[in-house]
Amino acid sequence: MQSDSVFKGLAYGAVASMVGDLVTMPVDVTKTRLQLSGEGGKKVYTGMVDCMLKTARAEGVPALWKGIEPALWRQCFYGSLRYGLYAPLKDMVAPGVPKSEMWLGHKILAGGLAGTLAQAVANPCDLVKVRMIGDGMNGQAPRYRWFVQALRQVVREDGVAGLYKGVGANVGRASTLAAAEMASYDSIKPLMAKRFELKDGLPLHSATAVCSGFIAAWVANPFDVVKSRVMNGAGEYKGMVDCFVKTVQAEGIGSLWKGFIPAWGRVGPRVVICFVTMEQLRIRFG
């Protein structure tokens, strides 16, 4: 997974992440809407299929790609930095330690740091994406039409700080997702290669990414639910911890895994697409 230069790693991460978002955006829209459904006692959808069908019927099939513009801008920063910084950060937290001997904790720390830095930069893009996806759920008129116009409107209404609404929950999600995804992929890949005698190629990359995607989706889902609600909300939550508490009190602990199936349905294929794309780019271009 490690390329021969930081610049290539950043570029591969951005390209792979944007391809992943283009393919999995309908699942992301469904996941986000399911997570928002139930706020204030208003349950809009009964499940993944119901959400997809109601969205397509009420707003048209293109609505399943709502928020794709900020999503792609987000991956220019988030995908690039998260994947591109992982290898350099591993070298920083465990200098001189060979990859084959590196402790799992070092990999988790490097992945978490990469995710934290990446999401801190990309938060404004994520805020706009969540709000664009949430628009229209209850028949209301869209708040925003385009990404840049949305950024300007948020700054006009809430100040620059408004672009970082929900940053705590978002960074919590990003750090746990990146730590789980990167560390698990990095650790499972050599084990699968040895156990099943697989060479460094597509079958090994795909199988490892499937395992990594499930682990990452499960670990990050509670933060994903809270992130979506804080970002889409109109001030009913004071922050990440308040949203966690209120959500569990009102809907139970299981509500923190709302939208897990579509979340896994998105994270799983996206992880496979991202890692396979990056590995193929690494094999061909170094």
Disulfide bonds with the S-S distance in Angstrom:
none
